[in-house]
């Protein structure tokens, strides 16, 4: 195969993975990587942590005025951590609101992501839970703290490389 035919195949592959919102973001020079669509047909975009605040503001202005869900997951033991935001464009005259999923991947050694609390207040407890379970620090969050585990808890319980402490030894430490 020639390099020209490889380019055509890659362009077709990328255009199949790119949705309407990804095309709009590319036209407006908003840095992202299209990841295709999830099982419900929601467009999924990868965003760099440092680009998240500006892209979130642009999407808010574009009409994504509701944060439906923020969560996190551990991609693989020793690998990246992911913070996921599902944004919804809620309109009075629409039966089917448009959704987009933003994924931010960060290193587990220094998991820092700017908080979106200042754009969507509903991210408050959701970002706190992600911090509590995975150790992702949401910078500029007004009150980032543990909400499920005791403040004295050591480690991040939902990371795949987490080693569960012996319950009785832990209780004796108090």
Secondary structure as the mmCIF struct_conf table of DSSP 4:
data_model
#
loop_
_struct_conf.conf_type_id
_struct_conf.id
_struct_conf.beg_label_comp_id
_struct_conf.beg_label_asym_id
_struct_conf.beg_label_seq_id
_struct_conf.end_label_comp_id
_struct_conf.end_label_asym_id
_struct_conf.end_label_seq_id
HELX_RH_AL_P HELX_RH_AL_P1 UNK A 3 UNK A 17
HELX_RH_AL_P HELX_RH_AL_P2 UNK A 20 UNK A 27
TURN_TY1_P TURN_TY1_P1 UNK A 28 UNK A 29
STRN STRN1 UNK A 33 UNK A 37
TURN_TY1_P TURN_TY1_P2 UNK A 39 UNK A 40
BEND BEND1 UNK A 41 UNK A 41
STRN STRN2 UNK A 43 UNK A 46
HELX_RH_3T_P HELX_RH_3T_P1 UNK A 49 UNK A 51
HELX_RH_AL_P HELX_RH_AL_P3 UNK A 52 UNK A 62
TURN_TY1_P TURN_TY1_P3 UNK A 63 UNK A 63
STRN STRN3 UNK A 66 UNK A 74
BEND BEND2 UNK A 76 UNK A 76
TURN_TY1_P TURN_TY1_P4 UNK A 77 UNK A 78
BEND BEND3 UNK A 79 UNK A 79
STRN STRN4 UNK A 81 UNK A 89
TURN_TY1_P TURN_TY1_P5 UNK A 92 UNK A 93
BEND BEND4 UNK A 95 UNK A 96
STRN STRN5 UNK A 98 UNK A 106
BEND BEND5 UNK A 108 UNK A 110
STRN STRN6 UNK A 112 UNK A 114
TURN_TY1_P TURN_TY1_P6 UNK A 117 UNK A 119
TURN_TY1_P TURN_TY1_P7 UNK A 121 UNK A 122
HELX_RH_AL_P HELX_RH_AL_P4 UNK A 123 UNK A 134
STRN STRN7 UNK A 137 UNK A 139
TURN_TY1_P TURN_TY1_P8 UNK A 140 UNK A 140
TURN_TY1_P TURN_TY1_P9 UNK A 142 UNK A 143
BEND BEND6 UNK A 147 UNK A 149
TURN_TY1_P TURN_TY1_P10 UNK A 151 UNK A 152
BEND BEND7 UNK A 155 UNK A 155
TURN_TY1_P TURN_TY1_P11 UNK A 157 UNK A 158
BEND BEND8 UNK A 159 UNK A 159
TURN_TY1_P TURN_TY1_P12 UNK A 160 UNK A 161
HELX_LH_PP_P HELX_LH_PP_P1 UNK A 164 UNK A 166
HELX_RH_AL_P HELX_RH_AL_P5 UNK A 167 UNK A 173
#
